[in-house]
């Protein structure tokens, strides 16, 4: 049994009265704005058009979300919405509905304590320091009338996700130590409780005095989803008692602005020695009639409980402009020198998630139903089960905390970076198809603009003993099914499950606080190590979705922000940039800065992740199900090998995850990923028993590897071979292909000595030359030791990339160098000297200590370091070149080429106005 009053051996800590730095955002220069003027105009126009139709936008620089500091461990399981909490104790950053985030704290949501002793001494306080916002709040009858006496000088917050401990040393009673342990059920390999929208708070009360202490703990909650939602009116509260005597108060929130209603539940454990009472409704502000917040406070302060209140089971609905709340109290006697515990829980039930005309149910409804009446049961079950959850979390974390190979900051940061799994509006469905408006589906036209005749002709002209023929037949089948079922028109990976395989639902998470795209794949490439290590079934679910998306085609046009061209939203064979925004799985690829269909990193990243996931799980059924998509993804890339040397070439624009950093020709980043993907495709072919493809992709691998070696200059691999002004830039992420190949247990794609020399160069230049190595690895450095200023992104530090580079170093045996590199992230984001990024790690920061894109997905890549440290033995490993027969190679090359020709896309461009073309051209000439 884990002691809830004792924090873990290593935790992230802050004094409750301390103040964090307020993050400073990156601000484009006037020159940047002029250079990007045409992009900014198109973005502004797109935002206007999308919002007029009631649609979310992928990025809105004109309406930035509230950014604050002082965040702590968020509440709730995965994919059911989350509520943030600061280390001071207030509840903030409400993300209960996809795409909506209310950053301001709801100040009525608090824990408070009341203590009385036999000698007449009494103490009372909200367990949160006074907030200046309260001075702007309500009248004397509101929460400003409560006792905000906590100073926090001797009180400390400890965090180790998904748990946190607030320790109040002698506050408000100098002889009473209070520890509040907060826990959410994030439990690796647990696909039930980990989905629950609930948090448990266990208070441990230690009385060091010579007299007994009568202690009442109070939990108050506003009927609100953050922001102004509590003022809409029509909300009401109720109370009930479970069969075992557990007391529950319910807050029924009627949402007037679109999302489905939500019900909150506050519960307190009713056990021997603990007396529970409740105040089901009090008025926080406005004209609703009833007990005021001040009256409620005075009652518990004077009486020690709410037993004297004569409250109805259900309150009357609140008036518009008025906010109501509820409270539950637990009272206990703590004898001198002894300890008592009191447990509360908070749950919320918001079962539906809606996108476009479709409604999905969250994963937890699989266990509690979808009627919206489960909050009380969830809160009750959490009180019963939290001890077991705590033990499982302890067993998971303890070996990592005790690993003597690593510095103390590392395991703390490793676990706390997982905050992103539930802090950014993730969605985990129950796996069933959506309820939808069929007319809306029928209006969405999906078709292959390659004719069925061409595909069938290619099939009949081929040798039927061939993988390529199987793929072509699969494409024909896709064409025939396109209009038959809703699922065929979508990236629903559950269609790839075998009859005996469990459907654990589908998972969505946003790229970041500011970038609203679900499952952004080029970024997920980095962050996916967290999922594959902790929740591998969720990772496979995401992979199936993208495997389905490879074979999906959406010819509807979208305008590119970069140059105004109109291109197909999603082309057959290309991995989409993301799984969508307003209609995920059905309208994929919401990204429109550049044409993601011509990006060079997405398809190789898919192939590498698939093989890595097969290595991690040993799931051959998964490998067989996605193998056709892997083959097609590789064939699609053939069009980007312009000179037939086996190596893909970048096309002179930022056709990769670094989407403001142009690259041309053979490149270290995309080229390395391609080489590694060819080897992974060969290895995966071996797993599925496709000997011909195994040999063919291995042959292609060795051919491409020889070309890639030409980028080597003796110290590192050049950024690209174009001979341009930044071709010789030292890219921190230049060995991304080597990183993944090693992570998969494949053969290294570059010589071990060259890898070490390149990483030493990156360390000497990209790491040590930036604030003495205390900011991570900057993306681009020039050989003369100056920062590559050719683009915004080349001059940034990307936190997630820094973790990936550190993982690469560890894999190459450079462990000390890897931890020194990653320490810059800790120093910047998590240390007390840092920039206020705790529990909201951004994508990037500049050398001027300004962030870009707060609360971002990529920093989950720290789990790639843990993967490198723990290195599971691969279930399959290529130990040399397979025997290749020339005659079989020719046959497989012909089949592969036929598929590739069918997938080849011509450049798409819609006519632009003369004025628009002149304006764009002038901007480029003046400012590039």
Secondary structure as UniProt FT lines:
FT   TURN            4..5
FT   STRAND          12..15
FT   TURN            16..17
FT   HELIX           30..35
FT   HELIX           37..52
FT   TURN            53..54
FT   TURN            61..62
FT   TURN            78..79
FT   STRAND          82..86
FT   TURN            87..88
FT   STRAND          91..95
FT   TURN            98..99
FT   TURN            107..108
FT   STRAND          110..117
FT   TURN            118..119
FT   STRAND          122..126
FT   HELIX           132..136
FT   TURN            140..141
FT   HELIX           143..145
FT   TURN            153..154
FT   STRAND          155..160
FT   TURN            161..162
FT   STRAND          163..169
FT   TURN            174..175
FT   STRAND          176..183
FT   TURN            188..189
FT   HELIX           193..195
FT   STRAND          198..207
FT   STRAND          213..222
FT   TURN            227..228
FT   HELIX           229..231
FT   STRAND          236..241
FT   TURN            243..244
FT   STRAND          247..253
FT   STRAND          262..268
FT   TURN            272..273
FT   STRAND          274..285
FT   HELIX           293..303
FT   TURN            307..308
FT   TURN            320..321
FT   STRAND          323..334
FT   TURN            336..337
FT   STRAND          339..349
FT   STRAND          352..355
FT   TURN            356..357
FT   STRAND          358..362
FT   TURN            363..364
FT   HELIX           365..368
FT   HELIX           375..401
FT   TURN            404..405
FT   HELIX           408..416
FT   HELIX           417..419
FT   HELIX           420..423
FT   STRAND          427..429
FT   STRAND          435..436
FT   HELIX           438..443
FT   HELIX           452..460
FT   HELIX           467..481
FT   TURN            482..484
FT   HELIX           487..489
FT   TURN            490..491
FT   HELIX           493..496
FT   TURN            499..500
FT   STRAND          507..508
FT   HELIX           521..534
FT   HELIX           536..550
FT   STRAND          554..559
FT   TURN            561..563
FT   STRAND          566..570
FT   TURN            572..573
FT   TURN            582..586
FT   HELIX           596..598
FT   HELIX           602..617
FT   HELIX           620..637
FT   HELIX           638..640
FT   TURN            642..643
FT   STRAND          650..651
FT   TURN            659..660
FT   STRAND          664..665
FT   HELIX           668..688
FT   HELIX           691..708
FT   HELIX           709..711
FT   TURN            725..728
FT   STRAND          730..731
FT   TURN            732..735
FT   HELIX           736..743
FT   TURN            744..745
FT   HELIX           752..762
FT   HELIX           763..767
FT   TURN            768..769
FT   HELIX           771..773
FT   STRAND          780..781
FT   TURN            783..784
FT   HELIX           793..795
FT   STRAND          797..798
FT   HELIX           799..811
FT   TURN            812..813
FT   HELIX           815..825
FT   HELIX           826..830
FT   TURN            832..833
FT   TURN            838..839
FT   STRAND          844..845
FT   TURN            847..848
FT   STRAND          851..852
FT   HELIX           858..861
FT   HELIX           862..870
FT   HELIX           886..903
FT   HELIX           914..927
//
